[in-house]
Amino acid sequence: MENDPGCDRFKCCKQITRLSMDEDLFEVFQLIAEDERKRRYLKEIGDWLIEEYFELNQAS
């Protein structure tokens, strides 16, 4: 098997697949982090809008 050139190709394909999966996982983690940042940002805006709304209603 060590002299079989097909064995090296299999190793190479396996490494490429692993790299591709690692890149895909990295991309997924980036998307999750970006989604979490957007969620926090929207929550902050929502909280601010609620505070402003109640302050306006209490003042009138």
Secondary structure, DSSP 8 states (H G I E B T S, - for coil): -TT-HHHHHHHHHHHHHHHHHHHHHHHHHHHHHHHHHHHHHHHHHHHHHHHHHHHHHHH-
